[in-house]
Amino acid sequence: MFYGNEYGHTTAESCEQKGRAWWWMMAVLAGWGGTGVPETEQPAGYSLEIVSPNPSNGQVSISYSVPGEQDICIQLFNITGRLEVSLAEGIHAGGDHQITADDIGSGVYFVRMTTENYTASRMLVLLN
């Protein structure tokens, strides 16, 4: 399908696919939250949000909520999927919480919150 020499080294289909990927990536980096995959309904009482401006410089505030006491793990992964730091681990009381992450270098990151009943992730861009 992508083997050919229509445009010097590739095909029209390949160029079109790369163009779509480029625009999708730029839209996501600019803040568009869509993925093209339908999102499942969020259970009541759970949330994960980046409180700081996104992109952000330096320190980042993250808020999260759980409906009752439970084991929570909040981790920061870099764009390649490597764990950079665990921000919160262990049993947390129900309600609203806020944590702060600092001393993290520039880059694109994913914040992931995992509980027994819920997993959420948010993209974070740091420009230090």
Secondary structure, DSSP 8 states (H G I E B T S, - for coil): -----TTSSS-HHHHHHHHHHHHHHHHHHTT----SS------TT-EEEE-S-SSBSS-EEEEEEESSSEEEEEEEEETTS-EEEEEEEEEE-SEEEEEEE-S--SEEEEEEEE-SS-EEEEEEEE--
